[in-house]
Amino acid sequence: MAMQQEALEAPLTGESVAEEPGLARKPLSRPALVWQRLRRMPRFWVGFGIFVALVLMAFVAPLVYPFGPTDRDPYNMNMGPTTLHWFGTNAIGQDIYAQTLSGLQKSLIIGMIAGPAATLIAAFIGAAAGYIGGWTDRTLSWMIHLLLVIPSFYIFVLLSPLVKGLSWLALTIFLAAFSWMIMAQVVRNQTRSLRNRDFVRAARYMGMSSGGILRRHIIPNIASLLIIDATLGVVAAIMAETSLSYFGFGVQKPEISLGNLLADGASAAVTRPWLFVFPAGVLIILLFAISLVGDALRDAIDPTSGNNRD
């Protein structure tokens, strides 16, 4: 009978954890099931390994590398890569490897803050609009549509005089403040489909407040979407910061980012390619690694999206 019960349960639960003799298999919780799928994906481990290596490179390597991003070597100006200066030097003798590490560190911090922060904003605004409805929904939806109509790049250009006098933290806040609208629409639609479910109605009849229902029932049920959006939002934030800094609207000197390093090296990309190639290569590898992790995470949460690519 136990074997027959296991055979009937297996197609329903999909995967199981316990295989002790004489005990029926227990169905995995959703996080455990996602992790079980995720750890079987080679691209997740490739992306995660590269990302960890870049994080160590950005935050640990500067502690042992002999040159800082602003140090000058007057005897080795405009030099290509050597054993002394791994990525070469610029026109005033500054070490490109040290500057790339500093720019990578800044881009990682901005991306890791702005991406998840935009997701949190989208979660609460979208959930509030979808659950409360009425004039709240109409007002928030109007605001979302207005911000979507105006390209965020032009907003940054208009607000750039305010950002230039502030630190990179101001840029991070601006990136988070103008990157949540599309996800907020998705959350709103999901919330509208959840608010009439039986478990939400039961919570409402038991006297739970709207805020409590949103925190305990609505948002946890769309957590998978939010996790994916936060991961891919890191990529979007890094790309936005790099683009803005490249055109002079983002991180301002003397602070260093990958964007202004690329801007400095673009004019010498042919004659002194190390000024451009190395920062660009690090940026591409970083975006590739995070994209691999986000892609694997999406397929682990929604197996129908991956078509068994691993």
C-alpha positions in Angstrom: 0.0 0.0 0.0 2.8 2.4 0.8 4.4 1.8 -2.6 1.1 2.4 -4.3 0.6 5.6 -2.4 4.1 6.8 -3.4 3.3 6.0 -7.0 0.1 8.1 -6.8 1.7 11.0 -5.1 4.8 11.3 -7.3 3.1 12.9 -10.3 1.3 15.4 -8.1 4.3 16.6 -6.1 6.8 16.4 -8.9 9.9 16.0 -6.7 10.4 14.7 -3.2 13.0 14.8 -0.4 12.7 11.9 1.9 13.2 8.3 0.8 13.5 6.5 4.1 12.1 2.9 4.1 8.6 2.6 5.2 7.9 6.4 5.0 5.9 8.2 2.3 7.7 10.9 0.5 7.0 14.4 1.6 6.3 17.0 -1.0 8.9 19.8 -1.2 8.1 23.3 -0.2 8.2 25.8 -3.1 11.6 27.4 -2.1 13.1 23.9 -1.8 11.7 22.9 -5.1 13.0 26.0 -6.8 16.5 25.4 -5.3 16.4 21.8 -6.4 15.8 22.8 -10.0 18.3 25.7 -9.8 21.2 23.6 -8.6 20.8 21.3 -11.5 21.3 24.1 -14.0 24.9 24.5 -15.2 24.3 28.1 -16.4 23.3 29.1 -12.9 26.6 27.9 -11.4 28.6 29.5 -14.3 26.9 32.8 -13.8 27.1 32.7 -10.0 30.7 31.7 -10.1 31.6 34.6 -12.4 29.6 37.0 -10.3 31.3 35.9 -7.1 34.7 36.2 -8.7 33.9 39.8 -9.9 32.7 40.7 -6.4 35.9 39.5 -4.9 37.8 41.2 -7.6 36.1 44.5 -6.9 36.2 44.5 -3.1 39.2 42.3 -2.2 41.7 42.8 -5.0 42.2 46.6 -4.3 43.4 45.7 -0.8 46.4 43.8 -2.2 47.1 45.6 -5.5 50.0 48.0 -5.1 48.3 50.9 -7.0 45.2 52.9 -6.2 42.8 54.4 -8.8 44.3 57.9 -8.4 48.0 57.0 -7.9 50.3 58.2 -10.7 53.4 56.5 -12.1 55.4 59.3 -13.9 57.8 56.7 -15.4 55.0 54.6 -17.0 52.6 57.0 -18.8 50.5 55.7 -21.7 52.0 52.2 -21.3 50.3 49.1 -22.3 49.6 46.1 -20.0 52.7 44.9 -18.2 53.5 42.8 -15.1 53.6 46.1 -13.1 50.5 47.6 -14.5 48.2 44.7 -15.5 45.8 46.8 -17.6 48.3 49.5 -18.6 48.2 53.2 -17.7 46.6 56.3 -19.0 48.1 59.6 -20.2 48.9 60.8 -16.6 50.2 57.4 -15.4 47.1 56.2 -13.5 46.7 52.4 -13.3 43.8 51.2 -15.5 43.4 48.0 -13.5 43.0 49.9 -10.2 40.5 52.3 -11.9 38.6 49.4 -13.4 38.3 47.8 -9.9 37.0 51.0 -8.5 34.5 51.5 -11.3 33.3 47.9 -11.0 32.8 48.3 -7.3 30.8 51.5 -7.8 28.7 49.8 -10.5 28.0 46.8 -8.4 26.9 48.9 -5.4 24.6 51.0 -7.5 23.1 48.0 -9.3 22.6 46.0 -6.1 20.8 48.9 -4.4 18.8 50.4 -7.3 17.5 47.1 -8.8 16.0 45.6 -5.6 14.8 49.0 -4.5 12.9 49.6 -7.7 11.3 46.1 -7.3 10.1 47.0 -3.7 8.6 50.2 -5.0 6.8 48.3 -7.8 5.6 45.7 -5.3 3.9 48.1 -2.9 2.5 50.6 -5.4 1.3 47.8 -7.8 -0.2 45.8 -4.9 -1.9 48.8 -3.4 -3.4 49.9 -6.7 -4.6 46.4 -7.5 -6.0 45.5 -4.1 -7.6 48.8 -3.0 -9.0 49.7 -6.4 -11.3 52.8 -6.8 -9.7 56.2 -6.9 -6.4 54.8 -5.5 -6.1 52.5 -8.4 -7.0 55.2 -10.9 -4.5 57.7 -9.4 -1.6 55.3 -9.2 -2.3 53.9 -12.7 -2.4 57.4 -14.1 0.9 58.2 -12.4 2.4 54.9 -13.8 1.2 55.7 -17.3 2.5 59.2 -17.1 6.0 58.1 -16.1 6.0 55.4 -18.8 5.2 58.0 -21.5 8.1 60.2 -20.5 11.4 58.4 -21.4 13.4 58.1 -18.2 16.6 59.1 -20.0 15.2 62.5 -20.7 14.2 62.8 -17.0 17.8 62.1 -16.0 19.1 64.6 -18.5 16.7 67.3 -17.1 17.7 66.4 -13.5 21.4 66.0 -14.1 22.3 69.5 -12.8 20.9 68.4 -9.4 22.8 65.1 -9.5 26.1 66.6 -10.5 26.5 68.3 -7.2 25.6 65.2 -5.2 27.3 61.8 -4.7 26.7 58.6 -6.6 24.0 57.8 -4.0 21.7 60.4 -5.5 22.1 58.7 -8.9 21.1 55.4 -7.2 18.0 57.0 -5.8 17.0 58.4 -9.2 17.6 55.1 -10.9 15.3 53.3 -8.4 12.7 56.0 -8.5 12.3 55.8 -12.3 12.7 52.0 -12.9 9.6 50.5 -11.2 6.7 51.3 -13.5 6.5 48.3 -15.8 6.8 45.8 -12.9 4.2 47.8 -11.0 1.7 47.2 -13.8 2.4 43.4 -13.6 2.0 43.4 -9.9 -1.3 45.4 -10.1 -2.7 42.9 -12.6 -1.6 39.9 -10.5 -3.1 41.5 -7.3 -6.4 42.1 -9.0 -6.6 38.3 -9.8 -5.6 37.4 -6.2 -7.9 39.7 -4.2 -11.0 37.6 -4.8 -9.4 34.3 -3.9 -10.8 32.4 -1.0 -7.8 32.8 1.3 -7.9 36.6 0.8 -11.6 36.8 1.4 -11.1 34.7 4.6 -8.5 37.0 5.9 -10.7 40.0 5.2 -13.7 38.4 7.0 -11.4 37.7 10.0 -10.8 41.5 10.3 -7.3 41.6 8.9 -6.3 45.1 7.7 -5.6 45.8 4.0 -1.9 46.3 4.9 -1.7 43.0 6.6 -3.4 41.2 3.7 -0.9 42.8 1.3 2.1 41.8 3.4 1.0 38.3 4.4 -1.0 37.1 1.4 -0.7 39.2 -1.7 3.0 40.0 -1.9 4.2 36.5 -0.9 2.1 35.0 -3.7 3.9 37.1 -6.3 7.3 36.8 -4.6 8.6 34.7 -7.5 8.0 37.5 -10.0 9.6 40.0 -7.7 12.7 37.9 -7.2 13.2 37.6 -10.9 12.6 41.3 -11.4 15.0 42.3 -8.7 17.7 40.1 -10.2 17.3 41.4 -13.7 16.8 44.9 -12.3 20.4 44.8 -11.2 21.4 44.4 -14.9 19.1 47.2 -15.9 20.5 49.5 -13.2 24.1 48.8 -14.1 23.4 49.4 -17.8 21.5 52.7 -17.0 24.3 53.9 -14.7 27.0 53.1 -17.3 25.1 54.8 -20.1 24.4 57.9 -18.1 28.0 58.1 -16.8 29.3 57.6 -20.4 27.3 60.7 -21.6 28.3 62.7 -18.5 24.9 62.6 -16.7 25.8 59.9 -14.1 28.7 59.4 -11.7 30.9 62.5 -11.8 34.6 62.8 -11.5 36.7 62.5 -9.3 34.5 59.5 -8.6 35.1 56.6 -11.0 32.6 54.3 -12.7 32.8 52.0 -15.6 30.8 54.5 -17.6 33.2 57.4 -17.3 36.1 55.0 -17.8 34.6 54.0 -21.1 34.0 57.6 -22.0 37.6 58.4 -21.3 38.9 55.5 -23.3 36.5 55.7 -26.3 38.6 58.4 -28.1 41.7 56.3 -27.8 40.1 52.9 -28.5 42.2 52.5 -31.7 45.6 53.9 -30.6 45.5 52.8 -27.0 42.9 50.0 -26.9 43.7 49.0 -23.3 42.0 52.2 -22.0 38.7 51.0 -23.5 38.8 47.3 -23.9 39.5 46.2 -20.3 36.7 48.3 -18.7 34.3 47.3 -21.5 35.3 43.6 -21.1 34.7 43.7 -17.3 31.3 45.3 -17.8 30.2 42.7 -20.4 31.3 39.8 -18.2 29.4 41.3 -15.3 26.2 41.7 -17.2 26.6 38.3 -18.7 27.0 36.6 -15.3 24.0 38.4 -13.7 21.9 37.6 -16.8 22.8 33.9 -16.6 21.7 33.8 -12.9 18.5 35.7 -13.6 17.7 33.5 -16.6 18.3 30.3 -14.6 16.2 31.7 -11.7 13.3 32.4 -14.0 13.4 28.9 -15.4 13.6 27.4 -11.9 10.5 29.3 -10.8 8.6 28.7 -14.0 9.9 25.4 -15.6 7.7 26.0 -18.7 9.8 29.0 -19.7 13.1 27.3 -20.2 12.1 24.4 -22.5 14.7 22.2 -20.9 17.7 24.1 -22.1 20.1 22.6 -19.5 
